[in-house]
């Protein structure tokens, strides 16, 4: 997660986890599973579209919670520590 706001990162993670419904969304919120869905394995890969909608719903609920604080969340491709592109959650101020 990239925090470009002045809100505490632990507080953001708590709100994001509160918005999660189910194990998969909680794992995405905690950074265990990727926002891109590339961590899906086995039969879950066949249902990638369902998981994509699940991630979109998590992001929508999170944005609804942080909008009154003047914040917005989105995902974008960024280089990770291994210099590989990875979809990451970005939180910033609404201009």
C-alpha positions as CSV (number, residue, x, y, z in Angstrom):
1,X,0.0,0.0,0.0
2,X,1.2,3.5,-0.9
3,X,0.0,6.1,1.6
4,X,0.1,9.6,0.0
5,X,-2.2,11.0,2.7
6,X,-1.5,12.2,6.2
7,X,-3.6,9.5,7.7
8,X,-1.9,6.9,9.9
9,X,-1.1,3.7,8.0
10,X,-2.3,1.4,10.8
11,X,-5.6,3.3,10.9
12,X,-6.0,2.9,7.1
13,X,-5.2,-0.8,7.3
14,X,-7.8,-1.2,10.1
15,X,-10.5,0.6,8.0
16,X,-9.6,-1.5,4.9
17,X,-9.8,-4.7,6.9
18,X,-13.2,-3.6,8.3
19,X,-14.4,-3.2,4.7
20,X,-13.4,-6.7,3.8
21,X,-16.0,-9.4,3.6
22,X,-14.6,-12.9,3.6
23,X,-11.1,-14.5,3.7
24,X,-10.1,-13.5,0.2
25,X,-10.9,-9.8,0.6
26,X,-9.2,-9.8,4.0
27,X,-6.1,-11.3,2.5
28,X,-6.1,-8.7,-0.3
29,X,-6.5,-5.9,2.4
30,X,-3.6,-7.3,4.4
31,X,-1.4,-7.6,1.4
32,X,-1.3,-11.5,1.5
33,X,-3.0,-11.7,-1.9
34,X,-2.3,-9.3,-4.8
35,X,-4.7,-6.6,-6.0
36,X,-4.2,-7.9,-9.5
37,X,-5.4,-11.4,-8.8
38,X,-2.1,-12.9,-9.9
39,X,-1.8,-14.9,-6.6
40,X,-4.9,-17.0,-7.4
41,X,-4.1,-20.7,-7.8
42,X,-5.9,-23.9,-8.9
43,X,-9.6,-23.7,-9.5
44,X,-9.7,-20.1,-8.3
45,X,-7.9,-19.0,-11.5
46,X,-10.9,-20.2,-13.5
47,X,-13.1,-17.8,-11.6
48,X,-10.8,-14.8,-11.9
49,X,-13.7,-12.5,-13.0
50,X,-15.6,-13.2,-9.8
51,X,-12.5,-12.4,-7.7
52,X,-12.0,-9.2,-9.8
53,X,-15.5,-8.1,-8.9
54,X,-14.8,-8.9,-5.3
55,X,-11.7,-6.7,-5.3
56,X,-13.7,-3.9,-7.0
57,X,-16.4,-4.2,-4.3
58,X,-13.8,-4.0,-1.5
59,X,-12.2,-0.9,-3.1
60,X,-15.7,0.7,-3.5
61,X,-16.6,0.1,0.2
62,X,-13.2,1.4,1.3
63,X,-13.7,4.6,-0.8
64,X,-17.1,5.1,0.7
65,X,-15.6,5.0,4.2
66,X,-12.7,7.3,3.5
67,X,-14.4,9.9,1.2
68,X,-15.7,12.0,4.2
69,X,-12.1,12.3,5.3
70,X,-11.2,13.9,1.9
71,X,-9.3,10.7,0.8
72,X,-9.6,8.5,-2.3
73,X,-8.1,5.1,-3.0
74,X,-7.2,3.5,-6.3
75,X,-4.9,0.8,-7.7
76,X,-2.0,1.4,-10.1
77,X,1.0,-0.5,-11.5
78,X,4.2,0.4,-9.6
79,X,7.6,-1.2,-9.4
80,X,8.0,-3.4,-6.3
81,X,11.2,-4.0,-4.4
82,X,12.2,-6.6,-7.0
83,X,11.8,-4.1,-9.8
84,X,8.8,-5.9,-11.1
85,X,5.5,-4.3,-11.8
86,X,2.8,-5.0,-9.3
87,X,-0.7,-3.5,-8.8
88,X,-0.7,-1.7,-5.5
89,X,-3.3,0.2,-3.5
90,X,-2.7,4.0,-3.4
91,X,-4.4,6.3,-1.0
92,X,-4.3,10.1,-1.6
93,X,-6.1,13.3,-1.0
94,X,-9.0,14.4,-3.2
95,X,-7.9,17.6,-5.0
